[in-house]
Amino acid sequence: MQFTDKNDWRYQVKHSIKSVKEAAVYLGIELPHDLLEVEKEYPVIVSPYYLNLIDKKDPFNDPIWKISMPSTQELLDQSAENDPLSEEEQMAVPRLIHRYDDRVVMLTTNRCPMLCRFCFRKRKWKNGNKWSDISEEEVDQICSYLKGNPQVSEILISGGDPLMLGNKRLNSILEKLSAVESIDVIRIATRIPVTMPMRLEPELIEILSAYPQVWLVTHFNHPNELTQQSLDACRAVTRSGIPILNQAVLLKGVNDDEKVLEELFRALVKNRIKPHYLFHVDPVRGVTHFATGINKGLDIIKSFRKSLGSIAVPHFAIDLPEGGGKVALQPDYTKDGKFITINDNTIDYYGAGDHWSMDKRD
């Protein structure tokens, strides 16, 4: 079957740009030749939809370019590990990471509509690794594991991008997971609303909304990704009754600016998408050039105290090495000699010549 409609997600997949040369021709720009060496190790895939968001007048400084196209810096940080979060070590059964007592991660595929340059699972697609989807037998094995571990109440369906699977396949997976009595929440982590929003067609949304446990967790990193088409797709999801969370990554040279992130988070909340996490980039090989340092993230979160309501402020978090899991970080709000101390059951506030004390209530 031929797909000729650019607004059909299957057209987008079929016509994905798969090299920097192809991207340069598509955009009508001159190509830095040193990028050809990078894509030998870290390939390029980007949907035509997402590539069209790049500013052709100044592509190499464009945030969309930096997120989707190679950089020579990817080959420099060879001291970093491929799997610093120890996901492979924490596989309870094939394709299932069990790190926390009550939550697990299911890796359904390593396919994506775009290979993000900051991806913390770069190991899954580097050097042209073959695409691999979860099998029925693996899904059944995961469900058997969940039934034997009823303390697990939440599962995150991840990848790659799970929405790259076909509708029937997704429905089968959701049907089996929702039949596990202990599972209360099914989160689907996807960049589809950002990189290929036409995939959120009515049939898919109908499938997802049939399961009351489902939440969508998407991944907008920059206001330039919030197109009318992407927001319309998200509205269709929320209108169906599916809540949406957003997790962003703090990326050096892309969004490490309080005004940029404030614009992003305000727009998300306006469209009923809750900013959930802002992550410091993980120390993954081929990714660390995006790292801003922890203090940069803390300063940005601190700046939101007076400018953003709590519903628009995400948790700033890091993923600890060796499978230690996520840790939320808070800035120090001490300013101009004003500070708070907590001792035993008393909270003391000092500042501006005043001092008050109160009992801390549990």
C-alpha positions as semicolon CSV with decimal commas, in nm:
position;residue;x (nm);y (nm);z (nm)
1;M;0,000;0,000;0,000
2;Q;0,126;0,347;-0,093
3;F;0,089;0,628;0,162
4;T;0,095;0,969;-0,005
5;D;-0,072;1,186;0,261
6;K;0,193;1,366;0,467
7;N;-0,054;1,378;0,755
8;D;-0,071;0,999;0,764
9;W;0,173;0,862;1,022
10;R;0,260;0,571;0,795
11;Y;0,376;0,820;0,530
12;Q;0,594;0,983;0,795
13;V;0,752;0,648;0,887
14;K;0,806;0,545;0,524
15;H;0,965;0,879;0,434
16;S;1,175;0,920;0,748
17;I;1,507;1,096;0,692
18;K;1,784;0,846;0,765
19;S;2,111;1,033;0,712
20;V;2,256;1,379;0,764
21;K;2,311;1,404;0,388
22;E;1,942;1,344;0,330
23;A;1,853;1,598;0,598
24;A;2,080;1,860;0,437
25;V;1,919;1,805;0,096
26;Y;1,572;1,816;0,251
27;L;1,649;2,146;0,424
28;G;1,850;2,291;0,135
29;I;2,161;2,360;0,345
30;E;2,534;2,288;0,328
31;L;2,637;1,989;0,537
32;P;2,929;1,988;0,785
33;H;3,114;1,679;0,659
34;D;3,252;1,583;1,001
35;L;2,900;1,477;1,098
36;L;2,924;1,179;0,862
37;E;3,162;1,006;1,103
38;V;2,921;1,053;1,393
39;E;2,629;0,883;1,223
40;K;2,839;0,572;1,161
41;E;2,816;0,508;1,535
42;Y;2,497;0,697;1,620
43;P;2,256;0,679;1,324
44;V;2,002;0,939;1,220
45;I;1,626;0,894;1,194
46;V;1,386;1,186;1,200
47;S;1,031;1,226;1,071
48;P;0,968;1,481;0,794
49;Y;0,722;1,654;1,027
50;Y;0,985;1,715;1,294
51;L;1,261;1,806;1,050
52;N;1,038;2,078;0,907
53;L;1,044;2,253;1,247
54;I;1,411;2,345;1,198
55;D;1,487;2,708;1,110
56;K;1,646;2,682;0,765
57;K;1,800;3,030;0,800
58;D;2,009;2,931;1,101
59;P;1,985;2,551;1,129
60;F;2,296;2,473;1,334
61;N;2,190;2,700;1,620
62;D;1,832;2,579;1,609
63;P;1,718;2,375;1,913
64;I;1,533;2,125;1,693
65;W;1,852;2,063;1,494
66;K;2,051;2,002;1,813
67;I;1,792;1,755;1,940
68;S;1,766;1,557;1,617
69;M;2,095;1,590;1,427
70;P;2,446;1,457;1,514
71;S;2,721;1,652;1,684
72;T;3,092;1,568;1,681
73;Q;3,076;1,594;2,061
74;E;2,892;1,262;2,067
75;L;3,219;1,084;1,992
76;L;3,427;1,266;2,253
77;D;3,285;1,146;2,586
78;Q;3,417;0,789;2,568
79;S;3,467;0,769;2,945
80;A;3,092;0,758;3,007
81;E;2,912;0,424;3,020
82;N;2,651;0,292;2,779
83;D;2,421;0,182;3,063
84;P;2,512;0,385;3,373
85;L;2,164;0,330;3,522
86;S;2,220;-0,048;3,525
87;E;1,897;-0,124;3,343
88;E;2,031;-0,447;3,197
89;E;2,130;-0,568;3,544
90;Q;1,784;-0,492;3,681
91;M;1,593;-0,698;3,423
92;A;1,366;-0,927;3,624
93;V;1,261;-1,106;3,306
94;P;1,342;-1,013;2,946
95;R;1,232;-0,655;2,868
96;L;1,114;-0,581;3,225
97;I;1,315;-0,355;3,457
98;H;1,221;-0,391;3,825
99;R;1,394;-0,114;4,021
100;Y;1,134;0,009;4,271
101;D;0,910;-0,204;4,491
102;D;0,581;-0,104;4,330
103;R;0,683;0,005;3,977
104;V;0,834;-0,161;3,674
105;V;0,939;-0,058;3,323
106;M;0,846;-0,261;3,015
107;L;1,066;-0,214;2,706
108;T;0,838;-0,288;2,412
109;T;1,060;-0,186;2,119
110;N;1,376;0,001;2,026
111;R;1,203;0,173;1,734
112;C;1,132;0,547;1,743
113;P;1,002;0,804;1,495
114;M;1,320;0,996;1,577
115;L;1,654;0,908;1,733
116;C;1,697;1,183;1,991
117;R;2,062;1,278;2,037
118;F;2,021;1,295;2,417
119;C;1,862;0,948;2,444
120;F;1,969;0,764;2,759
121;R;1,909;0,431;2,581
122;K;2,143;0,514;2,294
123;R;2,295;0,170;2,343
124;K;1,974;0,020;2,201
125;W;2,020;0,178;1,857
126;K;2,388;0,269;1,820
127;N;2,596;0,112;1,544
128;G;2,283;0,029;1,346
129;N;2,140;-0,223;1,594
130;K;1,847;-0,411;1,443
131;W;1,493;-0,305;1,532
132;S;1,332;-0,541;1,777
133;D;0,973;-0,549;1,908
134;I;0,848;-0,737;2,210
135;S;0,705;-1,082;2,135
136;E;0,378;-1,231;2,258
137;E;0,578;-1,482;2,462
138;E;0,771;-1,200;2,631
139;V;0,447;-1,016;2,714
140;D;0,304;-1,335;2,864
141;Q;0,622;-1,387;3,067
142;I;0,598;-1,032;3,199
143;C;0,233;-1,080;3,297
144;S;0,322;-1,403;3,479
145;Y;0,594;-1,215;3,667
146;L;0,351;-0,938;3,763
147;K;0,097;-1,188;3,891
148;G;0,369;-1,341;4,105
149;N;0,468;-0,999;4,241
150;P;0,140;-0,833;4,345
151;Q;0,325;-0,549;4,520
152;V;0,377;-0,403;4,170
153;S;0,085;-0,169;4,104
154;E;0,225;0,048;3,825
155;I;0,391;-0,029;3,493
156;L;0,561;0,215;3,258
157;I;0,544;0,105;2,895
158;S;0,852;0,242;2,726
159;G;1,097;0,167;2,447
160;G;1,201;0,311;2,204
161;D;0,856;0,446;2,152
162;P;0,572;0,202;2,223
163;L;0,333;0,393;1,995
164;M;0,544;0,276;1,701
165;L;0,372;-0,059;1,746
166;G;0,054;-0,121;1,548
167;N;-0,288;-0,063;1,701
168;K;-0,375;-0,433;1,730
169;R;-0,043;-0,507;1,895
170;L;-0,083;-0,223;2,144
171;N;-0,436;-0,328;2,225
172;S;-0,322;-0,684;2,291
173;I;-0,050;-0,566;2,529
174;L;-0,285;-0,331;2,716
175;E;-0,551;-0,600;2,740
176;K;-0,308;-0,845;2,900
177;L;-0,158;-0,591;3,140
178;S;-0,495;-0,454;3,251
179;A;-0,606;-0,809;3,330
180;V;-0,336;-0,830;3,599
181;E;-0,536;-0,756;3,913
182;S;-0,264;-0,565;4,097
183;I;-0,195;-0,315;3,816
184;D;-0,365;0,017;3,894
185;V;-0,168;0,248;3,662
186;I;-0,031;0,198;3,310
187;R;0,191;0,483;3,195
188;I;0,283;0,501;2,827
189;A;0,604;0,698;2,769
190;T;0,611;0,845;2,418
191;R;0,760;1,123;2,207
192;I;0,495;1,066;1,939
193;P;0,296;1,384;2,023
194;V;0,620;1,578;1,969
195;T;0,779;1,405;1,673
196;M;0,486;1,251;1,481
197;P;0,154;1,375;1,622
198;M;-0,050;1,235;1,332
199;R;0,006;0,891;1,488
200;L;-0,251;0,986;1,753
201;E;-0,535;0,901;1,516
202;P;-0,892;0,841;1,644
203;E;-0,858;0,462;1,634
204;L;-0,547;0,467;1,855
205;I;-0,699;0,713;2,102
206;E;-1,010;0,496;2,123
207;I;-0,792;0,196;2,209
208;L;-0,598;0,382;2,477
209;S;-0,908;0,536;2,635
210;A;-1,071;0,194;2,671
211;Y;-0,832;0,121;2,959
212;P;-0,897;0,343;3,263
213;Q;-0,549;0,271;3,404
214;V;-0,376;0,449;3,114
215;W;-0,181;0,773;3,149
216;L;0,021;0,926;2,865
217;V;0,367;1,061;2,949
218;T;0,507;1,271;2,669
219;H;0,831;1,459;2,623
220;F;0,827;1,821;2,505
221;N;1,164;1,988;2,563
222;H;1,129;2,324;2,386
223;P;0,843;2,566;2,299
224;N;0,927;2,525;1,929
225;E;0,796;2,168;1,954
226;L;0,451;2,291;2,056
227;T;0,294;2,319;1,713
228;Q;-0,078;2,349;1,653
229;Q;-0,079;1,992;1,522
230;S;0,094;1,853;1,829
231;L;-0,134;2,041;2,066
232;D;-0,445;1,933;1,875
233;A;-0,330;1,572;1,910
234;C;-0,281;1,617;2,286
235;R;-0,624;1,779;2,320
236;A;-0,781;1,480;2,149
237;V;-0,612;1,258;2,407
238;T;-0,722;1,459;2,711
239;R;-1,076;1,495;2,574
240;S;-1,093;1,115;2,567
241;G;-1,027;1,112;2,942
242;I;-0,658;1,020;2,934
243;P;-0,441;1,245;3,154
244;I;-0,106;1,363;3,014
245;L;0,218;1,426;3,200
246;N;0,531;1,576;3,048
247;Q;0,890;1,497;3,129
248;A;1,159;1,723;2,987
249;V;1,537;1,698;2,993
250;L;1,752;2,000;3,070
251;L;1,980;2,027;2,765
252;K;2,280;2,257;2,733
253;G;2,239;2,496;2,442
254;V;1,878;2,386;2,384
255;N;1,655;2,478;2,677
256;D;1,887;2,571;2,967
257;D;1,720;2,908;3,010
258;E;1,452;2,999;3,261
259;K;1,252;3,203;3,009
260;V;1,249;2,922;2,753
261;L;1,134;2,668;3,009
262;E;0,879;2,905;3,162
263;E;0,726;2,951;2,817
264;L;0,720;2,574;2,767
265;F;0,565;2,492;3,104
266;R;0,303;2,767;3,079
267;A;0,197;2,641;2,737
268;L;0,178;2,282;2,859
269;V;-0,044;2,368;3,155
270;K;-0,264;2,581;2,931
271;N;-0,324;2,268;2,726
272;R;-0,390;2,040;3,027
273;I;-0,048;1,876;3,019
274;K;0,115;1,863;3,363
275;P;0,491;1,929;3,372
276;H;0,599;1,629;3,579
277;Y;0,978;1,600;3,562
278;L;1,269;1,814;3,448
279;F;1,565;1,576;3,436
280;H;1,933;1,653;3,448
281;V;2,082;1,466;3,155
282;D;2,204;1,116;3,238
283;P;2,580;1,038;3,221
284;V;2,542;0,822;2,911
285;R;2,812;0,779;2,648
286;G;2,741;1,006;2,354
287;V;2,511;1,229;2,561
288;T;2,714;1,406;2,831
289;H;2,786;1,714;2,615
290;F;2,425;1,812;2,686
291;A;2,491;1,826;3,062
292;T;2,439;2,167;3,225
293;G;2,545;2,080;3,578
294;I;2,306;2,033;3,870
295;N;2,327;2,395;3,991
296;K;2,193;2,526;3,660
297;G;1,878;2,322;3,703
298;L;1,840;2,424;4,065
299;D;1,877;2,793;3,974
300;I;1,608;2,760;3,707
301;I;1,366;2,589;3,945
302;K;1,438;2,856;4,206
303;S;1,356;3,130;3,955
304;F;1,008;2,983;3,909
305;R;0,913;3,046;4,273
306;K;0,774;3,391;4,193
307;S;0,688;3,346;3,827
308;L;0,511;3,008;3,801
309;G;0,232;2,847;3,998
310;S;0,296;2,505;4,146
311;I;0,091;2,323;3,883
312;A;0,338;2,441;3,615
313;V;0,660;2,358;3,802
314;P;0,803;2,008;3,751
315;H;1,022;1,810;3,987
316;F;1,389;1,863;3,905
317;A;1,547;1,519;3,928
318;I;1,853;1,311;3,860
319;D;1,878;0,938;3,800
320;L;2,135;0,788;4,033
321;P;2,402;0,560;3,885
322;E;2,405;0,182;3,929
323;G;2,026;0,166;3,931
324;G;1,981;0,392;4,233
325;G;1,667;0,545;4,086
326;K;1,530;0,898;4,061
327;V;1,599;1,162;4,324
328;A;1,413;1,494;4,326
329;L;1,628;1,796;4,411
330;Q;1,522;2,127;4,564
331;P;1,707;2,459;4,551
332;D;1,817;2,650;4,859
333;Y;1,572;2,937;4,904
334;T;1,790;3,122;5,158
335;K;1,820;3,486;5,048
336;D;1,938;3,814;5,197
337;G;1,992;3,667;5,541
338;K;1,648;3,508;5,552
339;F;1,654;3,141;5,632
340;I;1,457;2,856;5,780
341;T;1,585;2,603;6,029
342;I;1,410;2,283;6,129
343;N;1,505;2,129;6,461
344;D;1,316;1,840;6,610
345;N;0,950;1,951;6,591
346;T;1,010;2,325;6,552
347;I;1,039;2,540;6,240
348;D;1,218;2,873;6,291
349;Y;1,217;3,155;6,035
350;Y;1,469;3,437;6,057
351;G;1,474;3,742;5,835
352;A;1,423;4,116;5,803
353;G;1,469;4,155;6,177
354;D;1,183;3,920;6,250
355;H;1,176;3,575;6,402
356;W;0,884;3,341;6,437
357;S;0,860;2,982;6,542
358;M;0,596;2,714;6,500
359;D;0,552;2,349;6,579
360;K;0,600;2,118;6,284
361;R;0,292;1,906;6,230
362;D;0,314;1,555;6,083
